[in-house]
Amino acid sequence: KVVLDIPRMGCVNIHASLLPRWRGAAPIQRAILAGDAETGITIMQMDAGLDTGDMLLKRTCPIDAQDTAQTLHDKLAPLGAEAIVAALRLLEQGQLTPEPQDGSLATYAAKLTKEEARINWAGDAGHIARAVRAYNPFPVAYTVMDEAPIKILQASALDDAAGRPGEVLKVEKNGITVACGKGALRLEVLQRPNAKAMPAGQFVQGFAMQPGSQLT
């Protein structure tokens, strides 16, 4: 707090969410993972808490169905740049009214870990598809087949499926269909260790994946 009190107008921060939703280290990824329809930028007055300071200015941004953490970051970056310049000017002119956050509405955007990026095939296909987008480009969603890790960089959820979770149901040029606890996931872009990412049709040419194969 001693440091925060040094500047004449305090310290301000660009936060990549609509506070108080997604305070913390990974707001972009957590918003995608949760299925939020929109996110944005909050210019906030810093205090001693974790993203708990008064809000000064906000800009909203829709989250598209195909957005990854990278593409959403790239949308928010210029929005944040514009917002901080505007906020600094208005703050100096005394035209911003600090708005306290409603702590009862707060959610926490925990730091990302590589462990959480391993796909749980018993889950819902829609949630897994969001995880693939949220963890791209880091830490990248992955699964394992015959002890070999396979990164999944692009996938789509499908409604119907009949198979045990993690079972490969179809292998086609446009995707590899895998059963989930609810629905199925079509794997569209995959990557093996020490290899480049490639579309499913090319991936299976060099990797023995076929209907009945089991992913864990």
C-alpha positions in Angstrom: 0.0 0.0 0.0 2.9 2.4 0.7 4.1 2.0 -2.9 0.5 2.3 -4.3 0.1 5.6 -2.5 3.2 7.2 -3.9 1.7 8.5 -7.3 -0.4 11.6 -7.0 -3.4 9.9 -8.5 -2.6 6.4 -7.3 -1.8 3.4 -9.5 -4.1 2.1 -12.3 -4.2 -1.3 -14.0 -5.5 -2.7 -17.2 -7.4 -5.9 -16.4 -8.6 -8.3 -19.1 -12.1 -9.0 -17.8 -15.3 -7.2 -16.7 -14.6 -7.0 -13.0 -15.5 -8.2 -10.5 -15.8 -11.3 -12.7 -12.5 -13.1 -13.2 -10.2 -11.5 -10.8 -6.8 -13.2 -10.9 -4.1 -14.5 -13.2 -6.0 -16.1 -16.2 -9.1 -14.1 -16.9 -9.1 -14.6 -20.6 -8.8 -18.4 -20.4 -11.4 -18.7 -17.6 -14.0 -16.7 -19.4 -13.7 -19.0 -22.5 -13.7 -22.1 -20.3 -16.9 -21.0 -18.5 -18.7 -20.3 -21.7 -19.1 -16.6 -21.1 -20.7 -14.7 -24.0 -18.6 -11.6 -23.5 -15.6 -10.2 -21.6 -13.7 -7.0 -21.8 -11.3 -4.6 -20.2 -11.6 -2.9 -16.9 -9.4 0.0 -16.0 -9.1 -0.2 -12.2 -7.6 1.8 -9.3 -5.1 -0.6 -7.7 -5.3 -1.4 -4.0 -3.6 -3.9 -1.8 -6.1 -6.7 -2.7 -6.0 -9.0 -5.8 -7.9 -7.0 -8.5 -10.2 -5.6 -5.9 -9.8 -1.9 -6.5 -12.4 0.6 -7.7 -13.4 0.4 -11.3 -12.7 3.5 -13.4 -13.7 2.6 -17.0 -14.9 -0.5 -18.9 -14.9 -1.7 -22.5 -16.8 -4.8 -23.5 -15.9 -7.5 -26.1 -17.9 -10.4 -27.4 -16.4 -13.9 -27.2 -17.0 -15.7 -30.5 -17.7 -19.4 -30.7 -14.3 -20.0 -32.3 -12.2 -17.7 -30.1 -9.1 -19.2 -28.5 -7.2 -17.6 -25.7 -4.8 -16.2 -28.3 -7.4 -14.7 -30.6 -9.3 -13.2 -27.7 -6.1 -11.8 -26.2 -5.4 -10.1 -29.6 -8.8 -8.5 -29.5 -8.5 -7.3 -26.0 -4.9 -5.9 -26.4 -5.9 -2.8 -28.5 -9.0 -2.4 -26.5 -7.0 -2.1 -23.4 -4.5 0.3 -25.0 -7.3 2.6 -26.0 -9.0 2.4 -22.6 -6.0 3.2 -20.5 -5.1 6.3 -22.6 -8.7 7.5 -22.3 -8.8 6.7 -18.6 -5.6 8.6 -17.8 -6.9 11.6 -19.7 -10.2 11.6 -17.9 -8.6 10.9 -14.6 -6.4 13.9 -14.9 -9.4 16.0 -15.8 -11.3 14.8 -12.8 -14.0 13.2 -15.0 -13.9 9.7 -13.7 -15.9 8.5 -10.7 -14.4 5.4 -9.0 -17.0 2.6 -8.7 -16.5 0.0 -5.9 -16.7 -3.6 -7.0 -19.5 -5.8 -5.7 -17.5 -8.5 -3.9 -20.6 -10.9 -3.9 -20.3 -11.1 -7.7 -16.6 -11.8 -7.8 -15.1 -14.9 -9.4 -11.5 -16.0 -9.4 -9.4 -16.8 -12.5 -6.9 -19.2 -11.1 -3.5 -19.6 -12.6 -3.3 -22.2 -15.4 -1.5 -25.5 -14.9 -0.4 -28.1 -17.3 -2.1 -30.8 -15.3 -5.6 -29.3 -15.8 -5.1 -29.3 -19.6 -5.3 -33.1 -19.8 -8.7 -34.0 -21.2 -11.1 -35.8 -19.0 -13.2 -37.8 -21.6 -15.9 -38.5 -19.0 -16.9 -34.8 -19.2 -19.3 -33.0 -21.4 -18.2 -32.5 -25.0 -19.1 -28.8 -25.0 -16.9 -28.2 -22.0 -14.0 -30.1 -23.5 -14.3 -28.1 -26.7 -14.1 -24.9 -24.7 -11.1 -26.2 -22.8 -9.3 -26.8 -26.1 -9.9 -23.2 -27.1 -9.1 -21.8 -23.6 -5.8 -23.7 -23.4 -4.6 -22.6 -26.8 -1.7 -21.5 -27.0 -0.9 -22.5 -23.4 -0.8 -24.9 -21.8 -2.6 -26.7 -24.7 -5.2 -29.4 -24.1 -3.8 -32.9 -24.5 -4.7 -36.6 -24.3 -2.7 -39.8 -24.2 -2.8 -42.9 -26.4 -0.5 -45.9 -25.8 1.6 -43.7 -23.4 2.1 -41.1 -26.2 0.8 -37.5 -25.4 -1.2 -35.9 -28.2 -1.9 -32.2 -28.1 -5.3 -31.0 -29.4 -5.3 -27.5 -30.8 -8.7 -27.4 -32.5 -11.9 -29.4 -31.9 -15.7 -29.2 -32.1 -18.4 -30.7 -29.9 -21.0 -33.1 -31.4 -24.3 -33.9 -29.8 -24.6 -37.6 -30.6 -22.2 -40.4 -29.7 -22.3 -44.1 -28.7 -19.2 -45.4 -27.0 -17.2 -45.4 -23.8 -15.5 -42.1 -22.9 -12.2 -41.7 -24.8 -13.1 -44.3 -27.5 -12.3 -43.3 -31.1 -15.6 -43.7 -33.0 -14.7 -42.4 -36.5 -11.5 -41.5 -38.3 -12.2 -39.1 -41.3 -10.4 -36.5 -43.3 -12.1 -33.6 -41.5 -11.8 -35.0 -38.0 -11.4 -37.8 -35.5 -14.6 -38.4 -33.5 -14.1 -39.4 -29.9 -16.8 -40.3 -27.4 -17.3 -38.2 -24.3 -19.3 -38.7 -21.1 -21.9 -36.6 -22.9 -21.8 -36.1 -26.7 -18.6 -36.5 -28.7 -15.6 -34.4 -29.7 -14.3 -34.1 -33.2 -10.5 -33.6 -33.1 -9.5 -31.3 -36.0 -5.9 -30.2 -35.5 -3.5 -32.4 -33.5 0.2 -32.5 -32.6 2.5 -35.3 -31.6 5.7 -34.7 -29.6 8.5 -33.3 -31.7 6.2 -32.8 -34.7 4.3 -29.9 -36.1 0.5 -29.4 -35.7 -1.5 -30.8 -38.5 -5.1 -31.5 -39.6 -6.6 -34.8 -38.6 -6.4 -36.3 -42.1 -2.7 -35.8 -42.2 -2.2 -36.7 -38.5 -3.6 -40.3 -38.9 -1.3 -41.0 -41.9 1.6 -41.1 -39.5 -0.1 -42.2 -36.3 -2.0 -45.5 -35.8 -5.3 -44.2 -34.6 -8.5 -46.0 -35.7 -12.0 -46.7 -34.6 -11.8 -48.6 -31.3 -8.6 -46.9 -30.2 -8.7 -45.6 -26.6 -7.6 -42.1 -25.5 -7.0 -41.4 -21.8 
